[in-house]
Amino acid sequence: SIILPLCGVLTIWYLFMVNSEVLKNVNRGGGYFTRIGIYTLEIYVIHTIVSFHLPWIGDIIINLSQSNDISQIFSASTIQIVVSIVLSLITIEMSLIIRKIISHSRILSLLLLGKIYK
């Protein structure tokens, strides 16, 4: 179905284009989005190493969505979105940790990231 991806695109567009004042207030004082924005290149390069494929997560989501307790509160789509966000945050944080380790070596940072950190 195209409805869920379209809703996601419209939500992101609304946050960044129409309602940018909200993000300015969130990022005041160097928030999470600001930190991610500073290291976008490093996250992009390193996330391919850190990204992981967990096929068993799908089985857990299916079991949770078929459970009477959970299915009355959350749909399978909601569970998928929450799991995706959590895994994305873990991947971003792991990428930033690896970037910090790589930045201590001038040769590695030049070869892997194209930058020399001082």
Salt bridges, closest charged atoms under 4 A:
GLU21 OE2 - LYS24 NZ 3.47
GLU42 OE2 - LYS115 NZ 3.34
GLU93 OE1 - ARG35 NH2 2.79
